[in-house]
Each structure stands twice: as C-alpha cells, then as structure tokens.
C-alpha cells in the first residue's frame, strides 16, 4: 500500500463496505465506497425503494454557551433565531467578500442552554472549524470539533422512513426536524434531511454503534449505496456540491442560494451581497441530443460563455444533465446552449429545478 493510501481515514463501517463488495476510493481524505453493485442500480434503488449511504466522512461542529445563537447568527447566512429546538436549517458560510467557504446544515439540539450541531463537508471540515474558532473571540461560546463523536448514515427513498420506523422506538421527525431516538438499540440523532430529492432521514450515531445500525437497515431490505449514485441523485435534484457548484470564487447569489441568505442579520459577507447583481447564474440544464456533460466542459450561449460545474448521465431521464454557470441573460428555462464535450458541441437547454421531480 502506498504512503498516500495509508494516510486515508476509514469509516467505522469500512469492514461492512468490504464485505458488501464496495469499490473503495480516496475521497476528501477518506477511503469511501464509490459503488457496490453499480451506480445505476443503486441510483434506481433509491428512487424506487430505499438506499443507505455511509456519510461518516462528513464533519460536525458543536456550538454551545450563552452566546451560541448570536455567534452562529454572525457566521451563518440564514436566520438562526428562526431555528426552533429540534429544527434543522440550511445555510452557507461566507468570507467577507461573499465567497462561499462551505454549505452547511445546522441542528438546534435539546437541553439546557442553546446548543447547536453544524454538519460540514468533509473536504472543508478543518477549515470550517478553524473559521469557527477564529471568530469565537468576543462571544461567550464554546465551539468544539465533534467529528470523532459521530458516524452518519443517510437512508433515502420512498420506503426509507418505513424501514427506519421498523427498528426505531418512536416516530421519525418531519422534514427539517430532528428527534433523539433509539434505532436498532442505539441512541441516535435522527434528522429529516437528505441529499437525493427523495424522502428519508439522516442518522447520527456513535461510531461504535454504526455497524449494528448498518446491519439492521440491510436486514430491512435497504440497499447499500455508494458515493457515485449519491452524486447522480443530487444532480437530478439540483443540489449543490462544494468544489463543483460552490467555491470561494462564487457567492451564494450567483449560486441561486439567495433564499438562504438573510442579509439583515449582518452575517459575515452580507455587506458584499447587498445589492449584488450577478453577471452569471448557476442553472440546471439537459442535453437535447446525445452526450454526457462533465465538470469544466465549456458552455456557449448567444449571450456569452459559461462552464459546467456538475454533469452526468441521468439514470432516470436517460439523458445528459448537469448544472453550469452561464451569463445571467441566458439563465431562463428554455434557453438553448451548447456544451463542448471533448471538442464536440452538444445541444442543450436550460431547465427548471429539479431536473427529476419527485413523483407526487
């Protein structure tokens, strides 16, 4: 094994992934399963039934203390004062110039005094925590790197909740809510969130209890799903991926995340975003002919050039789909465009979100 491979972190479910035939690859400093049976099969299992993802590579920061709410209100783009106990909220973390450091989910935990848990992207966790620690000065607050306390499993699909309910000791939380429940005998923070466009929950559990939870979900007929299908699912749903659709070079207004930016809260970066008129916007698109778009493919429109940030073949739509930054004048659904895929121009058009709507 190379020295680089030896430095990769391993999930507490590593042995389960090997036993299930998972193909393990480096991802954000971790060795994680990209697929088991195959991306398409796993994608369709989530759309049709239920799948479980190991997302233990995600990071967590716990914030507590008398000024915890005020502190997070300063850092996070959304209005943290609207986050009730047991609630979940999406936001972005910005620099002073509005560039995006990360996109995050924050949960307000029960207990005496304000206490929050913020889930970070694996590739950004150390930087995010350093940002929290740097800006804690002046607040009566404690920000703790809690990543080693949790494993995290995402159970997604139309049958996901039913599968989890069969091994839980209480009612699962509604969308954008949380509950502390015993699941397969382990105390878990169960969150009504996800990254697939399907219903389901994300479950945070102590690392030493993750294996038995994984086993119990598979016994309920839930399909193991790797990061490959996680990506195709989130592209169909038009969910952002940091490093592709979000970066320090783009602000949340350009990225279509203005809804998660409450400028009157004066979060770091708010001043740069006030009155900002984007020259480019992030849009979803679909090919109208053959081809598969990939990140960094050039885009041509009658209003100027753009670039693909995420792209894939859609297993559900069976066409090439993706997201791209294009000139603001070319951002309306129905606008035609061309994508340069390895030197060949492919016809496409701007679509509305989500690219694959969840069946009603």
Secondary structure, DSSP 8 states (H G I E B T S, - for coil): --HHHHT-EE-TTHHHHHHTT-EEEEETTEEEEEESS-HHHHHHHHHHS-EEEE-TTSEEEEEESTTHHHHHHHHBSS-GGG--TTBEEEEEEE-TTSBEEEEEEEEE--SSS-EEEEEE-GGGHHHHHHHHHHHTTTSS-EEEE-GGG-EEEEEESTTHHHHHHTTBSS----TTBEEEEEETTEEEEEES--SSSS-EEEEEE-GGGHHHHHHHHHHTT-EEE-HHHHHHHHHHHT---BTTTB-TTSBTTTTT-GGG--GGG--TTHHHHTT---SEEEEEEEESSS----TT-EEEETTEEEEEEEEEE-TTT-SEEEEEEEEGGG-STT-EEEEEETTEEEEEEEE-S-SS----
